[in-house]
């Protein structure tokens, strides 16, 4: 998978996908990331569930929200209770 912790750029993070992003998936690995360390993947409509499920199956805190091209960071740190699929996922 094309994975990055950099600020979102607008393309889907699923490997090989060239679609524009409609969703942002904020996540962290609690075994190696502190609560203020959050990574962001972007997803098109076709891959948002796949990417969210990939992370959730590993018990990573995950938050899914609509992606706006001006998004630069998650609104708040992901805590242990942020495992929801969010809107639309």
Secondary structure, DSSP 8 states (H G I E B T S, - for coil): -----S---SB--STT---B-SEEEEEE-TTT--TT--EEEEE-TTTHHHHHHHHHTTT-EEEEEE--TT--S-SS---TT-----TT-
